[in-house]
């Protein structure tokens, strides 16, 4: 009777970050060559709009504090 494997098969190692950096550099070069421009965004500003309503959280128990 065949044994069941006791662990998951090994996963392939991710490519080195150098390859990723090089591909980003190439994509940026092509983007700029196509006439596009890169917008500079101030630090701390998010490009995502919030879909959730503001939630005001009140800590503590009102009834226990007034007793």
PDB file of N, CA, C, O and CB in Angstrom:
ATOM      1  N   UNK A   1       0.846  -1.183   0.000  1.00  0.00           N
ATOM      2  CA  UNK A   1       0.000   0.000   0.000  1.00  0.00           C
ATOM      3  C   UNK A   1       0.890   1.246   0.000  1.00  0.00           C
ATOM      4  O   UNK A   1       1.860   1.325   0.755  1.00  0.00           O
ATOM      5  CB  UNK A   1      -0.962  -0.002   1.228  1.00  0.00           C
ATOM      6  N   UNK A   2       0.553   2.213  -0.850  1.00  0.00           N
ATOM      7  CA  UNK A   2       1.366   3.421  -0.982  1.00  0.00           C
ATOM      8  C   UNK A   2       1.117   4.376   0.186  1.00  0.00           C
ATOM      9  O   UNK A   2      -0.008   4.531   0.660  1.00  0.00           O
ATOM     10  CB  UNK A   2       1.067   4.125  -2.317  1.00  0.00           C
ATOM     11  N   UNK A   3       2.186   5.001   0.627  1.00  0.00           N
ATOM     12  CA  UNK A   3       2.068   5.974   1.718  1.00  0.00           C
ATOM     13  C   UNK A   3       1.574   7.316   1.182  1.00  0.00           C
ATOM     14  O   UNK A   3       1.870   7.691   0.047  1.00  0.00           O
ATOM     15  CB  UNK A   3       3.424   6.151   2.439  1.00  0.00           C
ATOM     16  N   UNK A   4       0.833   8.019   1.996  1.00  0.00           N
ATOM     17  CA  UNK A   4       0.404   9.368   1.640  1.00  0.00           C
ATOM     18  C   UNK A   4       1.549  10.330   1.986  1.00  0.00           C
ATOM     19  O   UNK A   4       2.229  10.142   2.994  1.00  0.00           O
ATOM     20  CB  UNK A   4      -0.930   9.765   2.391  1.00  0.00           C
ATOM     21  N   UNK A   5       1.762  11.350   1.161  1.00  0.00           N
ATOM     22  CA  UNK A   5       2.812  12.318   1.503  1.00  0.00           C
ATOM     23  C   UNK A   5       2.470  13.027   2.813  1.00  0.00           C
ATOM     24  O   UNK A   5       1.307  13.334   3.076  1.00  0.00           O
ATOM     25  CB  UNK A   5       2.997  13.354   0.363  1.00  0.00           C
ATOM     26  N   UNK A   6       3.485  13.281   3.623  1.00  0.00           N
ATOM     27  CA  UNK A   6       3.259  13.901   4.931  1.00  0.00           C
ATOM     28  C   UNK A   6       3.385  15.420   4.897  1.00  0.00           C
ATOM     29  O   UNK A   6       3.023  16.091   5.863  1.00  0.00           O
ATOM     30  CB  UNK A   6       4.234  13.340   5.938  1.00  0.00           C
ATOM     31  N   UNK A   7       3.895  15.968   3.793  1.00  0.00           N
ATOM     32  CA  UNK A   7       3.970  17.418   3.694  1.00  0.00           C
ATOM     33  C   UNK A   7       3.661  17.872   2.276  1.00  0.00           C
ATOM     34  O   UNK A   7       3.716  17.088   1.328  1.00  0.00           O
ATOM     35  CB  UNK A   7       5.352  17.915   4.124  1.00  0.00           C
ATOM     36  N   UNK A   8       3.340  19.132   2.153  1.00  0.00           N
ATOM     37  CA  UNK A   8       2.986  19.690   0.842  1.00  0.00           C
ATOM     38  C   UNK A   8       4.219  19.733  -0.046  1.00  0.00           C
ATOM     39  O   UNK A   8       5.339  19.849   0.452  1.00  0.00           O
ATOM     40  CB  UNK A   8       2.374  21.109   0.988  1.00  0.00           C
ATOM     41  N   UNK A   9       4.025  19.639  -1.361  1.00  0.00           N
ATOM     42  CA  UNK A   9       5.179  19.721  -2.264  1.00  0.00           C
ATOM     43  C   UNK A   9       5.857  21.086  -2.161  1.00  0.00           C
ATOM     44  O   UNK A   9       5.215  22.095  -1.871  1.00  0.00           O
ATOM     45  CB  UNK A   9       4.746  19.456  -3.717  1.00  0.00           C
ATOM     46  N   UNK A  10       7.156  21.094  -2.404  1.00  0.00           N
ATOM     47  CA  UNK A  10       7.928  22.336  -2.306  1.00  0.00           C
ATOM     48  C   UNK A  10       7.454  23.343  -3.352  1.00  0.00           C
ATOM     49  O   UNK A  10       7.127  22.975  -4.481  1.00  0.00           O
ATOM     50  CB  UNK A  10       9.437  22.053  -2.480  1.00  0.00           C
ATOM     51  N   UNK A  11       7.422  24.618  -2.962  1.00  0.00           N
ATOM     52  CA  UNK A  11       7.018  25.680  -3.884  1.00  0.00           C
ATOM     53  C   UNK A  11       8.251  26.231  -4.578  1.00  0.00           C
ATOM     54  O   UNK A  11       9.356  26.196  -4.038  1.00  0.00           O
ATOM     55  CB  UNK A  11       6.255  26.810  -3.140  1.00  0.00           C
ATOM     56  N   UNK A  12       8.041  26.740  -5.781  1.00  0.00           N
ATOM     57  CA  UNK A  12       9.160  27.336  -6.510  1.00  0.00           C
ATOM     58  C   UNK A  12       9.611  28.604  -5.814  1.00  0.00           C
ATOM     59  O   UNK A  12       8.793  29.344  -5.267  1.00  0.00           O
ATOM     60  CB  UNK A  12       8.772  27.635  -7.971  1.00  0.00           C
ATOM     61  N   UNK A  13      10.902  28.854  -5.834  1.00  0.00           N
ATOM     62  CA  UNK A  13      11.462  30.053  -5.235  1.00  0.00           C
ATOM     63  C   UNK A  13      11.091  31.270  -6.077  1.00  0.00           C
ATOM     64  O   UNK A  13      11.158  31.222  -7.306  1.00  0.00           O
ATOM     65  CB  UNK A  13      12.994  29.931  -5.096  1.00  0.00           C
ATOM     66  N   UNK A  14      10.702  32.351  -5.423  1.00  0.00           N
ATOM     67  CA  UNK A  14      10.345  33.580  -6.124  1.00  0.00           C
ATOM     68  C   UNK A  14      11.583  34.172  -6.792  1.00  0.00           C
ATOM     69  O   UNK A  14      12.691  34.006  -6.281  1.00  0.00           O
ATOM     70  CB  UNK A  14       9.710  34.603  -5.151  1.00  0.00           C
ATOM     71  N   UNK A  15      11.417  34.869  -7.939  1.00  0.00           N
ATOM     72  CA  UNK A  15      12.568  35.485  -8.595  1.00  0.00           C
ATOM     73  C   UNK A  15      13.169  36.581  -7.721  1.00  0.00           C
ATOM     74  O   UNK A  15      12.485  37.169  -6.883  1.00  0.00           O
ATOM     75  CB  UNK A  15      12.165  36.058  -9.959  1.00  0.00           C
ATOM     76  N   UNK A  16      14.427  36.841  -7.923  1.00  0.00           N
ATOM     77  CA  UNK A  16      15.126  37.856  -7.126  1.00  0.00           C
ATOM     78  C   UNK A  16      14.507  39.223  -7.365  1.00  0.00           C
ATOM     79  O   UNK A  16      13.931  39.476  -8.423  1.00  0.00           O
ATOM     80  CB  UNK A  16      16.633  37.883  -7.468  1.00  0.00           C
ATOM     81  N   UNK A  17      14.628  40.109  -6.372  1.00  0.00           N
ATOM     82  CA  UNK A  17      14.075  41.457  -6.467  1.00  0.00           C
ATOM     83  C   UNK A  17      14.737  42.259  -7.577  1.00  0.00           C
ATOM     84  O   UNK A  17      14.134  43.200  -8.094  1.00  0.00           O
ATOM     85  CB  UNK A  17      14.231  42.184  -5.142  1.00  0.00           C
ATOM     86  N   UNK A  18      15.953  41.912  -7.952  1.00  0.00           N
ATOM     87  CA  UNK A  18      16.649  42.619  -9.020  1.00  0.00           C
ATOM     88  C   UNK A  18      15.848  42.507 -10.319  1.00  0.00           C
ATOM     89  O   UNK A  18      15.720  43.483 -11.058  1.00  0.00           O
ATOM     90  CB  UNK A  18      18.081  42.055  -9.208  1.00  0.00           C
ATOM     91  N   UNK A  19      15.317  41.330 -10.590  1.00  0.00           N
ATOM     92  CA  UNK A  19      14.521  41.133 -11.791  1.00  0.00           C
ATOM     93  C   UNK A  19      13.289  42.030 -11.759  1.00  0.00           C
ATOM     94  O   UNK A  19      12.929  42.616 -12.780  1.00  0.00           O
ATOM     95  CB  UNK A  19      14.110  39.659 -11.933  1.00  0.00           C
ATOM     96  N   UNK A  20      12.645  42.145 -10.615  1.00  0.00           N
ATOM     97  CA  UNK A  20      11.480  42.996 -10.468  1.00  0.00           C
ATOM     98  C   UNK A  20      11.857  44.458 -10.663  1.00  0.00           C
ATOM     99  O   UNK A  20      11.150  45.188 -11.358  1.00  0.00           O
ATOM    100  CB  UNK A  20      10.836  42.790  -9.100  1.00  0.00           C
ATOM    101  N   UNK A  21      12.940  44.889 -10.072  1.00  0.00           N
ATOM    102  CA  UNK A  21      13.380  46.277 -10.216  1.00  0.00           C
ATOM    103  C   UNK A  21      13.697  46.601 -11.669  1.00  0.00           C
ATOM    104  O   UNK A  21      13.384  47.687 -12.157  1.00  0.00           O
ATOM    105  CB  UNK A  21      14.607  46.544  -9.338  1.00  0.00           C
ATOM    106  N   UNK A  22      14.316  45.654 -12.349  1.00  0.00           N
ATOM    107  CA  UNK A  22      14.644  45.873 -13.756  1.00  0.00           C
ATOM    108  C   UNK A  22      13.381  45.968 -14.604  1.00  0.00           C
ATOM    109  O   UNK A  22      13.305  46.795 -15.513  1.00  0.00           O
ATOM    110  CB  UNK A  22      15.544  44.748 -14.275  1.00  0.00           C
ATOM    111  N   UNK A  23      12.395  45.131 -14.315  1.00  0.00           N
ATOM    112  CA  UNK A  23      11.164  45.183 -15.103  1.00  0.00           C
ATOM    113  C   UNK A  23      10.396  46.475 -14.830  1.00  0.00           C
ATOM    114  O   UNK A  23       9.785  47.029 -15.744  1.00  0.00           O
ATOM    115  CB  UNK A  23      10.279  43.967 -14.795  1.00  0.00           C
ATOM    116  N   UNK A  24      10.417  46.960 -13.599  1.00  0.00           N
ATOM    117  CA  UNK A  24       9.759  48.227 -13.275  1.00  0.00           C
ATOM    118  C   UNK A  24      10.459  49.371 -14.009  1.00  0.00           C
ATOM    119  O   UNK A  24       9.803  50.265 -14.543  1.00  0.00           O
ATOM    120  CB  UNK A  24       9.764  48.477 -11.739  1.00  0.00           C
ATOM    121  N   UNK A  25      11.782  49.339 -14.032  1.00  0.00           N
ATOM    122  CA  UNK A  25      12.547  50.362 -14.730  1.00  0.00           C
ATOM    123  C   UNK A  25      12.197  50.379 -16.219  1.00  0.00           C
ATOM    124  O   UNK A  25      12.030  51.445 -16.811  1.00  0.00           O
ATOM    125  CB  UNK A  25      14.051  50.129 -14.536  1.00  0.00           C
ATOM    126  N   UNK A  26      12.090  49.198 -16.816  1.00  0.00           N
ATOM    127  CA  UNK A  26      11.743  49.088 -18.238  1.00  0.00           C
ATOM    128  C   UNK A  26      10.334  49.599 -18.496  1.00  0.00           C
ATOM    129  O   UNK A  26      10.106  50.321 -19.467  1.00  0.00           O
ATOM    130  CB  UNK A  26      11.868  47.634 -18.713  1.00  0.00           C
ATOM    131  N   UNK A  27       9.392  49.236 -17.642  1.00  0.00           N
ATOM    132  CA  UNK A  27       8.013  49.695 -17.797  1.00  0.00           C
ATOM    133  C   UNK A  27       7.922  51.208 -17.668  1.00  0.00           C
ATOM    134  O   UNK A  27       7.180  51.851 -18.410  1.00  0.00           O
ATOM    135  CB  UNK A  27       7.107  49.025 -16.764  1.00  0.00           C
ATOM    136  N   UNK A  28       8.671  51.782 -16.730  1.00  0.00           N
ATOM    137  CA  UNK A  28       8.686  53.234 -16.535  1.00  0.00           C
ATOM    138  C   UNK A  28       9.250  53.928 -17.765  1.00  0.00           C
ATOM    139  O   UNK A  28       8.711  54.939 -18.215  1.00  0.00           O
ATOM    140  CB  UNK A  28       9.507  53.608 -15.288  1.00  0.00           C
ATOM    141  N   UNK A  29      10.329  53.389 -18.305  1.00  0.00           N
ATOM    142  CA  UNK A  29      10.960  53.967 -19.499  1.00  0.00           C
ATOM    143  C   UNK A  29       9.974  53.970 -20.664  1.00  0.00           C
ATOM    144  O   UNK A  29       9.836  54.978 -21.356  1.00  0.00           O
ATOM    145  CB  UNK A  29      12.241  53.181 -19.882  1.00  0.00           C
ATOM    146  N   UNK A  30       9.288  52.850 -20.884  1.00  0.00           N
ATOM    147  CA  UNK A  30       8.309  52.760 -21.964  1.00  0.00           C
ATOM    148  C   UNK A  30       7.130  53.715 -21.745  1.00  0.00           C
ATOM    149  O   UNK A  30       6.626  54.315 -22.694  1.00  0.00           O
ATOM    150  CB  UNK A  30       7.800  51.325 -22.089  1.00  0.00           C
ATOM    151  N   UNK A  31       6.708  53.847 -20.519  1.00  0.00           N
ATOM    152  CA  UNK A  31       5.612  54.752 -20.165  1.00  0.00           C
ATOM    153  C   UNK A  31       5.972  56.189 -20.515  1.00  0.00           C
ATOM    154  O   UNK A  31       5.177  56.899 -21.131  1.00  0.00           O
ATOM    155  CB  UNK A  31       5.275  54.639 -18.667  1.00  0.00           C
ATOM    156  N   UNK A  32       7.169  56.620 -20.124  1.00  0.00           N
ATOM    157  CA  UNK A  32       7.604  57.984 -20.404  1.00  0.00           C
ATOM    158  C   UNK A  32       7.832  58.209 -21.896  1.00  0.00           C
ATOM    159  O   UNK A  32       7.548  59.292 -22.408  1.00  0.00           O
ATOM    160  CB  UNK A  32       8.877  58.295 -19.632  1.00  0.00           C
ATOM    161  N   UNK A  33       8.342  57.199 -22.593  1.00  0.00           N
ATOM    162  CA  UNK A  33       8.567  57.318 -24.034  1.00  0.00           C
ATOM    163  C   UNK A  33       7.251  57.454 -24.797  1.00  0.00           C
ATOM    164  O   UNK A  33       7.223  58.043 -25.878  1.00  0.00           O
ATOM    165  CB  UNK A  33       9.346  56.105 -24.548  1.00  0.00           C
ATOM    166  N   UNK A  34       6.169  56.920 -24.252  1.00  0.00           N
ATOM    167  CA  UNK A  34       4.881  56.992 -24.935  1.00  0.00           C
ATOM    168  C   UNK A  34       4.222  58.359 -24.768  1.00  0.00           C
ATOM    169  O   UNK A  34       3.113  58.574 -25.258  1.00  0.00           O
ATOM    170  CB  UNK A  34       3.954  55.906 -24.414  1.00  0.00           C
ATOM    171  N   UNK A  35       4.895  59.286 -24.080  1.00  0.00           N
ATOM    172  CA  UNK A  35       4.362  60.635 -23.925  1.00  0.00           C
ATOM    173  C   UNK A  35       3.604  60.862 -22.631  1.00  0.00           C
ATOM    174  O   UNK A  35       3.107  61.962 -22.388  1.00  0.00           O
ATOM    175  CB  UNK A  35       3.473  60.945 -25.062  1.00  0.00           C
ATOM    176  N   UNK A  36       3.510  59.837 -21.802  1.00  0.00           N
ATOM    177  CA  UNK A  36       2.819  59.980 -20.518  1.00  0.00           C
ATOM    178  C   UNK A  36       3.728  60.700 -19.530  1.00  0.00           C
ATOM    179  O   UNK A  36       4.933  60.820 -19.756  1.00  0.00           O
ATOM    180  CB  UNK A  36       2.391  58.595 -19.958  1.00  0.00           C
ATOM    181  N   UNK A  37       3.143  61.180 -18.430  1.00  0.00           N
ATOM    182  CA  UNK A  37       3.967  61.799 -17.390  1.00  0.00           C
ATOM    183  C   UNK A  37       3.626  61.178 -16.030  1.00  0.00           C
ATOM    184  O   UNK A  37       2.547  60.623 -15.824  1.00  0.00           O
ATOM    185  CB  UNK A  37       3.753  63.346 -17.360  1.00  0.00           C
ATOM    186  N   UNK A  38       4.570  61.294 -15.134  1.00  0.00           N
ATOM    187  CA  UNK A  38       4.398  60.756 -13.783  1.00  0.00           C
ATOM    188  C   UNK A  38       3.990  61.903 -12.872  1.00  0.00           C
ATOM    189  O   UNK A  38       4.685  62.916 -12.795  1.00  0.00           O
ATOM    190  CB  UNK A  38       5.711  60.060 -13.265  1.00  0.00           C
ATOM    191  N   UNK A  39       2.864  61.747 -12.181  1.00  0.00           N
ATOM    192  CA  UNK A  39       2.401  62.758 -11.236  1.00  0.00           C
ATOM    193  C   UNK A  39       3.067  62.521  -9.892  1.00  0.00           C
ATOM    194  O   UNK A  39       3.150  61.387  -9.419  1.00  0.00           O
ATOM    195  CB  UNK A  39       0.855  62.730 -11.097  1.00  0.00           C
ATOM    196  N   UNK A  40       3.543  63.604  -9.279  1.00  0.00           N
ATOM    197  CA  UNK A  40       4.162  63.507  -7.960  1.00  0.00           C
ATOM    198  C   UNK A  40       3.083  63.800  -6.923  1.00  0.00           C
ATOM    199  O   UNK A  40       2.438  64.848  -6.959  1.00  0.00           O
ATOM    200  CB  UNK A  40       5.380  64.496  -7.816  1.00  0.00           C
ATOM    201  N   UNK A  41       2.900  62.869  -6.011  1.00  0.00           N
ATOM    202  CA  UNK A  41       1.885  62.984  -4.962  1.00  0.00           C
ATOM    203  C   UNK A  41       2.595  63.234  -3.632  1.00  0.00           C
ATOM    204  O   UNK A  41       3.592  62.585  -3.314  1.00  0.00           O
ATOM    205  CB  UNK A  41       0.987  61.693  -4.890  1.00  0.00           C
ATOM    206  N   UNK A  42       2.061  64.191  -2.858  1.00  0.00           N
ATOM    207  CA  UNK A  42       2.665  64.491  -1.558  1.00  0.00           C
ATOM    208  C   UNK A  42       2.603  63.269  -0.641  1.00  0.00           C
ATOM    209  O   UNK A  42       1.682  62.456  -0.725  1.00  0.00           O
ATOM    210  CB  UNK A  42       1.957  65.692  -0.897  1.00  0.00           C
ATOM    211  N   UNK A  43       3.581  63.162   0.217  1.00  0.00           N
ATOM    212  CA  UNK A  43       3.639  62.064   1.171  1.00  0.00           C
ATOM    213  C   UNK A  43       2.419  62.110   2.092  1.00  0.00           C
ATOM    214  O   UNK A  43       2.032  63.176   2.573  1.00  0.00           O
ATOM    215  CB  UNK A  43       4.947  62.124   1.994  1.00  0.00           C
ATOM    216  N   UNK A  44       1.823  60.951   2.329  1.00  0.00           N
ATOM    217  CA  UNK A  44       0.686  60.855   3.234  1.00  0.00           C
ATOM    218  C   UNK A  44      -0.662  60.975   2.553  1.00  0.00           C
ATOM    219  O   UNK A  44      -1.693  60.799   3.201  1.00  0.00           O
ATOM    220  CB  UNK A  44       0.795  61.896   4.272  1.00  0.00           C
ATOM    221  N   UNK A  45      -0.680  61.275   1.250  1.00  0.00           N
ATOM    222  CA  UNK A  45      -1.938  61.415   0.520  1.00  0.00           C
ATOM    223  C   UNK A  45      -2.260  60.085  -0.141  1.00  0.00           C
ATOM    224  O   UNK A  45      -1.391  59.467  -0.755  1.00  0.00           O
ATOM    225  CB  UNK A  45      -1.859  62.560  -0.539  1.00  0.00           C
ATOM    226  N   UNK A  46      -3.498  59.646  -0.017  1.00  0.00           N
ATOM    227  CA  UNK A  46      -3.921  58.391  -0.619  1.00  0.00           C
ATOM    228  C   UNK A  46      -4.720  58.676  -1.881  1.00  0.00           C
ATOM    229  O   UNK A  46      -5.490  59.634  -1.939  1.00  0.00           O
ATOM    230  CB  UNK A  46      -4.752  57.555   0.377  1.00  0.00           C
ATOM    231  N   UNK A  47      -4.531  57.845  -2.876  1.00  0.00           N
ATOM    232  CA  UNK A  47      -5.297  57.980  -4.108  1.00  0.00           C
ATOM    233  C   UNK A  47      -6.610  57.234  -4.049  1.00  0.00           C
ATOM    234  O   UNK A  47      -7.407  57.306  -4.984  1.00  0.00           O
ATOM    235  CB  UNK A  47      -4.491  57.490  -5.276  1.00  0.00           C
ATOM    236  N   UNK A  48      -6.846  56.526  -2.975  1.00  0.00           N
ATOM    237  CA  UNK A  48      -8.072  55.753  -2.843  1.00  0.00           C
ATOM    238  C   UNK A  48      -9.129  56.569  -2.119  1.00  0.00           C
ATOM    239  O   UNK A  48      -8.852  57.223  -1.114  1.00  0.00           O
ATOM    240  CB  UNK A  48      -7.807  54.436  -2.101  1.00  0.00           C
ATOM    241  N   UNK A  49     -10.339  56.519  -2.645  1.00  0.00           N
ATOM    242  CA  UNK A  49     -11.444  57.192  -1.961  1.00  0.00           C
ATOM    243  C   UNK A  49     -12.050  56.221  -0.962  1.00  0.00           C
ATOM    244  O   UNK A  49     -12.147  55.022  -1.221  1.00  0.00           O
ATOM    245  CB  UNK A  49     -12.524  57.697  -2.976  1.00  0.00           C
ATOM    246  N   UNK A  50     -12.446  56.741   0.156  1.00  0.00           N
ATOM    247  CA  UNK A  50     -13.020  55.899   1.206  1.00  0.00           C
ATOM    248  C   UNK A  50     -14.485  55.654   0.911  1.00  0.00           C
ATOM    249  O   UNK A  50     -15.255  56.598   0.735  1.00  0.00           O
ATOM    250  CB  UNK A  50     -12.849  56.547   2.598  1.00  0.00           C
ATOM    251  N   UNK A  51     -14.872  54.389   0.857  1.00  0.00           N
ATOM    252  CA  UNK A  51     -16.261  54.033   0.631  1.00  0.00           C
ATOM    253  C   UNK A  51     -17.022  53.874   1.943  1.00  0.00           C
ATOM    254  O   UNK A  51     -18.253  53.877   1.959  1.00  0.00           O
ATOM    255  CB  UNK A  51     -16.345  52.755  -0.180  1.00  0.00           C
ATOM    256  N   UNK A  52     -16.294  53.736   3.029  1.00  0.00           N
ATOM    257  CA  UNK A  52     -16.918  53.547   4.329  1.00  0.00           C
ATOM    258  C   UNK A  52     -17.232  54.904   4.957  1.00  0.00           C
ATOM    259  O   UNK A  52     -16.487  55.868   4.780  1.00  0.00           O
ATOM    260  CB  UNK A  52     -16.006  52.717   5.256  1.00  0.00           C
ATOM    261  N   UNK A  53     -18.318  54.967   5.675  1.00  0.00           N
ATOM    262  CA  UNK A  53     -18.679  56.189   6.394  1.00  0.00           C
ATOM    263  C   UNK A  53     -17.757  56.337   7.597  1.00  0.00           C
ATOM    264  O   UNK A  53     -17.231  55.355   8.121  1.00  0.00           O
ATOM    265  CB  UNK A  53     -20.177  56.164   6.839  1.00  0.00           C
ATOM    266  N   UNK A  54     -17.572  57.585   8.026  1.00  0.00           N
ATOM    267  CA  UNK A  54     -16.754  57.812   9.222  1.00  0.00           C
ATOM    268  C   UNK A  54     -17.438  57.166  10.418  1.00  0.00           C
ATOM    269  O   UNK A  54     -18.647  57.301  10.607  1.00  0.00           O
ATOM    270  CB  UNK A  54     -16.528  59.338   9.473  1.00  0.00           C
ATOM    271  N   UNK A  55     -16.665  56.477  11.205  1.00  0.00           N
ATOM    272  CA  UNK A  55     -17.204  55.817  12.384  1.00  0.00           C
ATOM    273  C   UNK A  55     -16.628  56.496  13.617  1.00  0.00           C
ATOM    274  O   UNK A  55     -15.417  56.484  13.841  1.00  0.00           O
ATOM    275  CB  UNK A  55     -16.882  54.291  12.379  1.00  0.00           C
ATOM    276  N   UNK A  56     -17.494  57.075  14.395  1.00  0.00           N
ATOM    277  CA  UNK A  56     -17.055  57.716  15.626  1.00  0.00           C
ATOM    278  C   UNK A  56     -17.185  56.692  16.740  1.00  0.00           C
ATOM    279  O   UNK A  56     -18.281  56.213  17.033  1.00  0.00           O
ATOM    280  CB  UNK A  56     -17.886  59.011  15.937  1.00  0.00           C
ATOM    281  N   UNK A  57     -16.079  56.367  17.349  1.00  0.00           N
ATOM    282  CA  UNK A  57     -16.055  55.347  18.385  1.00  0.00           C
ATOM    283  C   UNK A  57     -15.970  56.029  19.741  1.00  0.00           C
ATOM    284  O   UNK A  57     -15.095  56.864  19.973  1.00  0.00           O
ATOM    285  CB  UNK A  57     -14.868  54.365  18.180  1.00  0.00           C
ATOM    286  N   UNK A  58     -16.876  55.673  20.628  1.00  0.00           N
ATOM    287  CA  UNK A  58     -16.854  56.215  21.980  1.00  0.00           C
ATOM    288  C   UNK A  58     -16.413  55.103  22.915  1.00  0.00           C
ATOM    289  O   UNK A  58     -17.024  54.035  22.957  1.00  0.00           O
ATOM    290  CB  UNK A  58     -18.251  56.790  22.397  1.00  0.00           C
ATOM    291  N   UNK A  59     -15.365  55.356  23.651  1.00  0.00           N
ATOM    292  CA  UNK A  59     -14.849  54.357  24.577  1.00  0.00           C
ATOM    293  C   UNK A  59     -15.444  54.584  25.959  1.00  0.00           C
ATOM    294  O   UNK A  59     -15.705  55.716  26.364  1.00  0.00           O
ATOM    295  CB  UNK A  59     -13.306  54.402  24.635  1.00  0.00           C
ATOM    296  N   UNK A  60     -15.646  53.510  26.653  1.00  0.00           N
ATOM    297  CA  UNK A  60     -16.151  53.604  28.017  1.00  0.00           C
ATOM    298  C   UNK A  60     -17.651  53.322  28.082  1.00  0.00           C
ATOM    299  O   UNK A  60     -18.333  53.246  27.060  1.00  0.00           O
ATOM    300  CB  UNK A  60     -15.855  54.984  28.591  1.00  0.00           C
ATOM    301  N   UNK A  61     -18.130  53.173  29.276  1.00  0.00           N
ATOM    302  CA  UNK A  61     -19.534  52.847  29.482  1.00  0.00           C
ATOM    303  C   UNK A  61     -20.188  54.066  30.122  1.00  0.00           C
ATOM    304  O   UNK A  61     -19.878  54.396  31.267  1.00  0.00           O
ATOM    305  CB  UNK A  61     -19.710  51.558  30.374  1.00  0.00           C
ATOM    306  N   UNK A  62     -21.092  54.746  29.405  1.00  0.00           N
ATOM    307  CA  UNK A  62     -21.729  55.975  29.912  1.00  0.00           C
ATOM    308  C   UNK A  62     -22.487  55.707  31.203  1.00  0.00           C
ATOM    309  O   UNK A  62     -22.405  56.496  32.144  1.00  0.00           O
ATOM    310  CB  UNK A  62     -22.684  56.563  28.859  1.00  0.00           C
ATOM    311  N   UNK A  63     -23.226  54.601  31.257  1.00  0.00           N
ATOM    312  CA  UNK A  63     -24.066  54.347  32.434  1.00  0.00           C
ATOM    313  C   UNK A  63     -23.214  54.058  33.662  1.00  0.00           C
ATOM    314  O   UNK A  63     -23.585  54.448  34.769  1.00  0.00           O
ATOM    315  CB  UNK A  63     -25.021  53.173  32.172  1.00  0.00           C
ATOM    316  N   UNK A  64     -22.102  53.397  33.495  1.00  0.00           N
ATOM    317  CA  UNK A  64     -21.239  53.081  34.640  1.00  0.00           C
ATOM    318  C   UNK A  64     -20.519  54.323  35.133  1.00  0.00           C
ATOM    319  O   UNK A  64     -20.277  54.454  36.333  1.00  0.00           O
ATOM    320  CB  UNK A  64     -20.218  51.997  34.267  1.00  0.00           C
ATOM    321  N   UNK A  65     -20.169  55.246  34.230  1.00  0.00           N
ATOM    322  CA  UNK A  65     -19.431  56.450  34.606  1.00  0.00           C
ATOM    323  C   UNK A  65     -20.337  57.417  35.373  1.00  0.00           C
ATOM    324  O   UNK A  65     -19.850  58.139  36.243  1.00  0.00           O
ATOM    325  CB  UNK A  65     -18.847  57.139  33.353  1.00  0.00           C
ATOM    326  N   UNK A  66     -21.638  57.455  35.078  1.00  0.00           N
ATOM    327  CA  UNK A  66     -22.537  58.422  35.742  1.00  0.00           C
ATOM    328  C   UNK A  66     -23.079  57.885  37.061  1.00  0.00           C
ATOM    329  O   UNK A  66     -23.745  58.631  37.779  1.00  0.00           O
ATOM    330  CB  UNK A  66     -23.705  58.781  34.820  1.00  0.00           C
ATOM    331  N   UNK A  67     -22.828  56.641  37.409  1.00  0.00           N
ATOM    332  CA  UNK A  67     -23.385  56.074  38.649  1.00  0.00           C
ATOM    333  C   UNK A  67     -22.611  56.486  39.854  1.00  0.00           C
ATOM    334  O   UNK A  67     -22.951  56.095  40.971  1.00  0.00           O
ATOM    335  CB  UNK A  67     -23.424  54.578  38.579  1.00  0.00           C
TER     336      UNK A  67
END
